[in-house]
Amino acid sequence: EIGAPRSVRWRDLRQFEMTFETFIGQRNLYYMVSNIIKPLTQPLNLSFAEMAGPGMDLYFYVSHSYCWQFRTTLTCLGVHAAGQAGLDSRYWMCAFSMNQNQVGDELGYGCLFE
């Protein structure tokens, strides 16, 4: 199911960063999706959020640029999470919440204006 169940906890995003910090460095989400997220999730054909565990109803939608360094985005989320539910704050972030191996199926193939 797409939506709130695909939100990912702040603690899981932070753990992801720590696990792959050598590869992430100053890179952006374009790099991470192609070189880390897709290969990690492809064997189970799931989104990262589905692999990390089911979400809850309370979450925040993250609007960001794939061009930003991931660490910049994560730093902003950390400040936000500290004022919310801390480590358990949940975020819907396309790179982690969508199945990156089936983006077409996730978004659909029709024209926006049809």
C-alpha positions in Angstrom: 0.0 0.0 0.0 1.3 3.4 -1.0 1.0 6.2 1.6 1.4 6.3 5.4 2.4 2.7 5.7 5.4 3.5 3.6 6.7 6.2 5.9 10.1 5.6 7.3 11.3 6.4 10.9 14.0 9.0 11.5 16.0 6.3 13.3 16.0 4.1 10.1 17.1 7.0 8.0 19.9 7.8 10.4 20.9 4.1 10.5 20.9 4.0 6.7 23.3 7.0 6.7 25.6 5.5 9.3 25.7 2.1 7.5 26.5 3.6 4.1 28.4 6.7 5.1 31.5 5.6 3.3 29.6 5.5 0.0 27.3 8.4 0.7 30.0 11.1 1.5 28.8 14.3 0.0 26.6 12.6 -2.6 23.0 13.3 -3.5 19.9 11.1 -3.9 20.5 10.6 -7.6 23.6 8.6 -6.6 22.0 6.9 -3.6 18.9 5.7 -5.5 21.0 4.2 -8.3 23.9 2.8 -6.3 22.5 1.9 -2.9 18.7 2.0 -2.6 17.8 0.1 -5.8 20.4 -2.7 -5.3 19.5 -3.0 -1.7 15.7 -3.3 -2.3 15.8 -5.2 -5.7 16.0 -8.8 -4.4 12.8 -8.4 -2.4 11.2 -6.0 -4.9 10.1 -3.6 -2.1 10.6 0.0 -1.1 13.2 0.7 1.6 10.4 1.7 3.9 8.7 -1.7 3.4 12.0 -3.4 4.3 12.5 -1.2 7.3 9.0 -2.0 8.7 5.4 -0.9 8.6 4.5 2.7 9.1 1.9 4.3 11.3 -0.7 6.9 10.5 1.2 9.9 11.8 3.9 11.0 9.3 5.3 14.0 7.4 5.8 14.4 3.7 9.3 15.5 2.7 9.6 17.8 -0.3 13.2 18.1 -1.3 15.6 18.2 -4.2 17.5 15.1 -5.3 20.4 17.4 -6.1 20.9 18.3 -2.4 23.5 16.3 -0.5 21.7 13.6 1.4 23.3 14.8 4.6 21.8 18.2 4.2 18.3 16.7 3.9 19.0 14.4 6.9 20.2 17.3 9.0 17.0 19.2 8.4 14.9 16.2 9.2 16.9 15.7 12.4 16.0 19.2 13.6 12.4 18.6 12.7 12.3 15.2 14.4 13.7 16.6 17.6 10.6 18.8 17.9 8.3 15.9 17.1 8.5 12.3 18.2 12.3 12.1 18.1 13.7 8.9 16.7 10.3 7.6 16.0 9.2 10.6 13.8 8.0 9.1 10.5 8.6 10.7 7.1 7.3 9.8 3.6 10.2 10.5 1.3 10.0 9.3 -2.3 13.5 7.8 -2.5 12.8 5.6 0.5 9.0 5.3 0.4 8.5 4.3 -3.3 9.6 1.0 -4.8 12.5 2.4 -6.8 12.6 -0.8 -8.9 9.0 -0.2 -10.1 8.6 3.6 -10.3 6.4 3.4 -13.3 4.0 1.0 -11.6 4.0 3.3 -8.5 3.2 6.5 -10.4 1.2 5.1 -13.3 1.8 5.4 -17.0 -1.0 7.8 -18.0 -0.7 11.4 -19.0 -1.2 13.9 -16.2 -3.7 15.8 -18.3 -5.8 12.9 -19.4 
